[in-house]
Amino acid sequence: MDYDPITKRPRDLRLPPMLEDYDASRRSFSWDQVERELAWLPGGGLNIAHECIDRHCQEGRGDKQAMIWVGKSGEEERYTFEQMRVETNKFANVLKSLGAKKGDRVFVFLDRLPEIYFVLLGILKAGCVAGPLFSAFGPDPVRDRLQDSGASVLVTAPELRKRIKDVLPECTDLKHTLIVNKDGRSSDPLAAGDISYEAEMAKASPDFAIEPTTRDDYSIMHYTSGTTGKPKGAVHRHNSVLHQYATGQWCLDLHEDDLYWCTADPGWVTGTSYGIIAPWSNGVTQLIYEGGFRATTWYDLIAKYKVTVWYTAPTAIRMMMKVGAEAAKKRDTSSLRFMCSVGEPLNPEGIFWGQEAFDLPFHDNWWQTETGGILVANYAGSEIKPGSMGRPIPGVEIGIIDDDCKPAPTGEEGDLAVRTGWPGMFQTYWNNEEMYQSKFKEGWYITGDRARMDEDGYVWFIGRSDDVINTAGHLVGPFEVESALLEHPAVAEAGVIGKPDPIAMEVVKAFVALVDGYEPTEKLRNELMRFARGKLAAGVAPREIDFIPSLPKTRSGKIMRRLLKARELGLDEGDTSTLEDD
Ligand code: PRX
């Protein structure tokens, strides 16, 4: 690749039309161009795993490195596209031998091991629907998702299986549990009835004819939290690869010889759309690190593997800022040429800090589980407006609209909405078509975010229009946390809000009214926190609990979380006319 030595930008930025005349290029854009660049299956079908892996082997890039995996203790494994092809074929064969059929849901509850990538892509090759689960989840979220999706196969690891053993019998659709015992880490991996992943893979054929999926067949489902009820499974289709492939180039500026690192876990949508599909459909080599956040380890990884494009999140950036720029400057991170961020508002200080620590700004972009891919971005080739999420991608109309779906005047706040029909658009919420339909109005998908658009078309995030909490880039539904707390015998009522936090943006805070006879002691507070952590996940469980005599409710009995939040922040309590009289 040919770089400009001063800006470090490739001379052939992947977004040439948009640099010349942004508006004209957006209007004239047609997805046909992207369709022509994909490989497609023989016979015209579309399969994400084929685009990500097999096409590169067929086109003579089989020997190229696809994945450099670094384990928690620094061990390393490398896989070429050809090796990935064989491993994913084998896993597709394992699924077929277990009787999995097209459309069956196969869920994966694993750490960031190489196997999670073989398994997820193997599921897609077999025509099944992949359901990745974040490995920090406790038993309740795993049970809820397995039950709702009717998953028939679960792939997990010995320690994680132990964590959820009590809820597995409640997941009655589950027929098979496959256990990945990486490098024999566990000496007693298999419970009765479990199947060894390694033993099945050893028997499986390396040849597999990919199930002839169409662009509309379901591919991946990610559960995402709303204000009410349990999380909903947003279902995507194979067609989303168009979106992820194109935005990999436009928004992440991916080029053939990049070494790309996405720090998100495949248990969340960023970790699949941009930790699997975007880079590999572009044939780019990825670094995958099993461990969690530690600033100095991260910088060592960038220096050692010469990461060029880095996709991370504002909470991680704020944690790095806390450690200070010096730690970054002590390493040679000069290989980096493009850095981007997603998931929460990126404060301008974070952008400038990137410049200080790495000589590069972070480029913010915006999207959601439901959108499947990036829709608004600060591009490599255009000016960043610090604090803005950037401008819409070509081929997609973003609206800031009022309650009547009319465009809000330039610069004024409204609902952030997307004109339906973009390629990565989710297809339904599993088992909840009614909720899905409720997200659409007059040809717009209403995202639940509030924003404004300036005269240059840059979109500025204002906040959520609902009670969903964003903690460290993960959405948490207050209802889930309230339900978990209510299972404790001492809890009569619970109300949960997001409390502003300088690092994680928000942390989960609960207000609890106790059953008569229980005392609001420090001991009980700690017990409730432990109880919730055991059921949910660290991060999702409340970080703080306040005891209050009773919770403010509407006359119809709904907890007024808005009021709890206003009181917590010492703000005006707003309209309380529907408040229940005490
Ligand atoms: O509220 C917005 C926030 O995260 C939500 C989407 O979360 P999720 O479905 O978990 O997808 C995460 C992967 C993109 C959005 O509705 N959000 C996302 N990106 C930004 C953001 N808030 C502010 N700025 C962003 N760049």
Boltz pocket constraint, residues with backbone or C-beta under 6 A from the ligand:
constraints:
  - pocket:
      binder: B
      contacts: [[A, 224], [A, 269], [A, 270], [A, 341], [A, 342], [A, 343], [A, 344], [A, 345], [A, 346], [A, 364], [A, 365], [A, 366], [A, 367], [A, 368], [A, 369], [A, 370], [A, 389], [A, 447], [A, 448], [A, 449], [A, 461], [A, 463], [A, 464], [A, 470], [A, 473], [A, 474], [A, 475]]
      max_distance: 6.0
